[in-house]
Each structure stands twice: as C-alpha cells, then as structure tokens.
Amino acid sequence: MPAALAGERVDKVVALLTGLARSEVAALVEAGGVRVGGRAVSARSRRLAEGDDLEVDLPTPVEVAPLSGESAVEVAVVHADEAVLVVDKAAGVVVHPGAGQDTGTLVAGLLSRYPELAGVGTRDRPGIVHRLDKGTSGLLVVARTNEAYRSLTAQLKARTVGRRYAAMVWGVVEAPAGLVDAPVGRAARDPTRMSVSARGREARTRYEVRRRFTEPSGATLVDCRLETGRTHQIRVHLAAIGHPVLGDRRYGGSRSARLSPRPFLHAASLGFDHPVSGERLSFESPLPADLQEVLDGFA
C-alpha cells in the first residue's frame, strides 16, 4: 500500500482503485473478497497502513441484456410486487455470475423477465441481497428497487430476516436443539472452501431436531435457523459438530455421496418486513421431489 493511501478506509481505497461503487465494495467485503495480508477484511472501516498487501476478488460483470435459449433460466416466482420478488430456486442453479459460471444463472433468468433489476444493487448481483449455494434449493428474496435493496440489506444486517432450512444430516443428533456458535472463514489451503476458524467471521446457526432415523443408516432431519449468513455456513457448522449434510461431498466426505443425489438442504421458510409497507411477509416452500424421495427412504 503506497504511503499516499495510508490511513484511508479499506472500502474507500478499493472503490478508488477498482472503480466499484461503495455498495459493491461492501458486498465484496461481506463475501470475504477483500483481503489484507492474506486475511479477509471483516470491517469496511478498517484503516490501511503503508506496506499493507491488499487483494481484491473483482466481480465478473453481468450481461445485462435479456438472455434467451439455453442461457435463459426458468425462475419460479412465488411473490411479486413493486418492491420485491420472492423466488423458489431450483437445485443446480447458480444465483449470480462468478468464477466458471457466466451464464445460466438465476440472475440471468430474472433479468430476462425483469430487466429493471439491472440498476438495482451491484453490477454483478443485481437485486440479490442474499444467496443460496448451487446445490441448495428454496426461497430467496430479491429487491426490485434500490430503496428495497437498502431496506433488505439492513434487515439482514440487523438479523430480522427469518430463514429456516430443512437439512438431513448423518448420524443421530441426541440433543433436541442446539446452537453452533463458531466463526467461519476461508480455508487457508483452499480459498474456495470454508472452515471453522478463529480468523473467520462470527457465525451462529440454531438447529432443532424434527425426526431421527436408524434405517438404512443413522440420520436426523433438522431445522436450521440462520442468525448470520456466512458462505456455506450451515454445511460447515453441521460438519463441525460431526453431523455433515447428506449428499454434501465437499464437507461430508465420500460417504455423503450415498443416499442423497445432492446436499439435503432446502430453504423452506423466509420472512421479512416489506420495504414499503412494513408488513411482515412470510413464505413456505415444501421439500422438492428429489429430497422428499430421499426422506421417504428412511425409517
């Protein structure tokens, strides 16, 4: 870091050097995409010092023009009004463009139907205020205006957005309910993988047992509620307590490929305050057919 920029806030410096808007820089920081000395920055207000090594994962510009043919993604919209959309994402769909995935995203499908989203939020994630992993299905809220974007982002930060996930995990979870309170950050040896780490950011996941199974293998159906929204948080936290998600090859090891064709993780419930009316809105999504078939195979 040159002496001329010493003492400046990291978000100001990143915006200056990259040309990104402050809101885009904020999203990068939240996603762990800004690092100083190899460690993810947790606060945009951090002051830089002369000689600091600053790294930034620049977002991939999104194609704003409506996509057609095989690039267009069908999006199940369960609610639409002038301020927000609520969608039910299918498993296998990536939410926004990123490394190795420039087309066929949820964003592409949304832009083809709602082109005005191109001016909402950040350039690479228009309208997107939270996300689901590629292999996770379920509910997402999308902002249609910048006012709604700011409101929903603030609600997420204040932890007033209700998010419940249905997950099937390996092993019999003995406690009826619990809290995993462990920081999550990028793994030192693989920046695409997350892990519980003292250098990570605060992360809290509450879980409650719904059903326990012994056949064809010990497993437990749990509800998980997010108090924070770190990348891969539920998958990392459940694996950390010895109960990885069924079908999760990345965090569950080779055995997780058995019994479930994908991670058994579904965003089943979503609640938030409407950005304009203030009314509390709540939505539910049943288990999709592939996960219901897995569940039906247990006894």
LINFENNOR-V942301 format. One record per helix or strand. SS is the DSSP state (H for helix, E for strand). FROM is the first residue (numbers start at 1). TO is the last residue. If there is no record, write none. Layout:
# LINFENNOR-V942301
((SS/FROM/TO) (SS/FROM/TO))
This chain:
# LINFENNOR-V942301
((H/3/5) (E/9/9) (H/10/18) (H/22/30) (E/34/36) (E/39/40) (E/47/47) (E/54/56) (H/69/71) (E/76/80) (E/84/89) (E/98/98) (E/101/101) (H/106/113) (H/115/119) (E/121/121) (E/126/126) (E/128/128) (E/137/143) (H/146/158) (E/162/170) (E/177/181) (E/184/186) (E/194/196) (E/201/201) (E/204/213) (E/219/226) (H/233/240) (E/245/245) (H/249/252) (H/254/257) (E/265/273) (E/280/284) (H/289/296))
